């Protein structure tokens, strides 16, 4: 072994095989010699040995008496289930399944609105819209100018004197 198994990803399975006790004795001896000098590989090996020890100590709970009967009943119900259960549910993640009816209703409502929408409103052509705006602007400027002149005239006229 020329490279550290942790640093060379292609040799990483050697450490896993060593911890699972699946290496031949010669390769295991070479890896053990490397692990004496490499703290990363040694730490990985110790951690994996703890995992394997925990798995060896784990005991499965006994299967309940009616487990097989319930399992076969569930399998049969799945095989004879509705098309929605057989085709749609495997496609949707569990967290999206409650939202599916709402999404389908929204798509249906949007389709109805699009198909039954009133005729499109006709908007003026952009050139006509600019003409209307320019004409309004000119009219407004003329009105402002007329008001300014009236204001100047009102200031210039002397106040009528009271007659006696």
C-alpha positions in Angstrom: 0.0 0.0 0.0 1.6 3.2 -1.2 -1.0 5.8 -0.2 -3.1 6.4 2.8 -6.5 4.9 2.3 -8.2 8.0 3.7 -6.3 10.4 1.4 -6.7 8.2 -1.7 -10.4 7.7 -2.1 -10.0 4.7 -4.4 -8.4 2.8 -1.4 -11.0 3.9 1.2 -12.9 0.6 0.9 -9.8 -1.1 2.3 -10.5 0.4 5.7 -14.1 -0.6 5.6 -13.2 -4.2 4.5 -10.6 -4.3 7.3 -13.2 -3.2 9.9 -15.7 -5.8 8.6 -13.0 -8.4 8.9 -13.1 -9.2 5.2 -9.5 -8.7 4.2 -7.1 -11.4 3.6 -4.5 -11.8 6.4 -1.6 -10.4 4.4 -3.5 -7.2 3.3 -4.8 -6.8 6.9 -1.3 -7.0 8.3 -0.1 -4.3 5.8 -3.0 -2.0 6.7 -2.5 -2.6 10.5 1.2 -1.5 10.0 0.0 1.6 8.2 -2.6 2.4 10.9 0.2 2.3 13.6 1.7 5.4 11.9 -1.4 7.1 10.5 -3.6 8.8 13.2 -6.5 9.4 10.7 -6.7 5.8 9.6 -6.3 4.6 13.2 -9.2 6.9 14.4 -11.4 5.8 11.5 -10.6 2.1 12.2 -11.5 2.5 15.9 -14.7 4.3 15.1 -15.7 1.5 12.7 -14.8 -1.2 15.2 -17.2 0.5 17.7 -19.9 0.5 15.0 -19.4 -3.1 14.2 -19.4 -4.0 17.9 -22.7 -2.2 18.4 -24.2 -4.0 15.5 -22.9 -7.4 16.8 -24.5 -6.6 20.2 -27.8 -5.5 18.7 -30.6 -8.1 19.0 -33.7 -7.7 16.8 -37.1 -7.8 18.5 -39.1 -10.9 17.8 -41.6 -10.6 15.0 -45.2 -10.4 16.2 -47.4 -13.5 15.5 -49.6 -11.9 12.9 -46.8 -10.1 11.1 -46.8 -12.3 8.0 -50.6 -12.1 7.6 -50.6 -8.3 7.9 -47.7 -8.0 5.5 -49.4 -10.1 2.8 -52.7 -8.2 3.3 -50.8 -4.9 2.8 -49.1 -6.2 -0.3 -52.3 -7.4 -1.8 -54.1 -4.1 -1.1 -51.2 -2.3 -2.8 -51.4 -4.5 -5.9 -55.2 -4.0 -6.2 -55.2 -0.4 -5.1 -56.6 2.5 -7.2 -54.6 3.9 -10.2 -53.8 7.0 -8.1 -52.3 4.9 -5.4 -50.2 2.8 -7.8 -49.0 5.5 -10.1 -49.2 9.0 -8.5 -48.1 8.3 -4.9 -44.7 6.8 -5.8 -44.0 9.9 -7.9 -44.7 12.4 -5.2 -42.6 12.8 -2.0 -44.6 12.3 1.2 -44.5 16.0 2.1 -46.2 17.0 -1.2 -49.0 14.4 -1.1 -51.4 16.6 0.9 -50.9 19.5 -1.4 -51.7 17.5 -4.6 -55.5 18.0 -4.5 -55.0 21.8 -3.9 -52.5 22.0 -6.8 -54.9 20.1 -9.1 -57.8 22.4 -8.2 -55.6 25.4 -8.8 -54.6 24.2 -12.3 -58.3 23.4 -13.1 -59.4 26.9 -12.0 -56.7 28.6 -14.0 -57.6 26.6 -17.1 -61.3 27.5 -16.7 -60.4 31.2 -16.2 -58.2 31.2 -19.3 -60.8 29.4 -21.4 -63.7 31.5 -20.3 -62.0 34.9 -20.1 -63.8 37.8 -21.7 -62.4 39.1 -25.0 -59.2 40.8 -24.6 -59.2 44.5 -24.0 -57.8 46.5 -26.8 -55.1 48.9 -25.8 -54.1 51.8 -28.0 -51.1 51.4 -30.1 -47.9 52.8 -28.4 -47.7 55.6 -31.0 -51.3 56.7 -30.3 -50.7 56.6 -26.6 -47.7 58.9 -27.0 -49.8 61.3 -29.1 -52.5 61.5 -26.4 -50.0 62.1 -23.7 -48.2 64.8 -25.8 -51.5 66.5 -26.6 -52.5 66.5 -22.9 -49.2 67.9 -22.0 -49.4 70.7 -24.5 -53.0 71.6 -23.3 -51.9 71.5 -19.7 -48.9 73.8 -20.4 -51.2 76.3 -22.3 -53.6 76.3 -19.4 -50.8 77.0 -16.9 -49.5 79.8 -19.1 -53.0 81.3 -19.3 -53.3 81.1 -15.5 -49.9 82.7 -15.0 -50.9 85.6 -17.3 -54.2 86.1 -15.4 -52.3 86.2 -12.2 -49.9 88.8 -13.5 -52.8 90.9 -14.8 -54.5 90.7 -11.5 -51.4 92.0 -9.7 -50.9 94.8 -12.3 -54.4 96.2 -12.1 -54.8 98.9 -9.5 -57.4 98.2 -6.9 -60.5 100.1 -7.7 -60.9 103.1 -5.4 -64.0 103.3 -3.4 -66.3 105.9 -4.8 -68.0 108.4 -2.7 
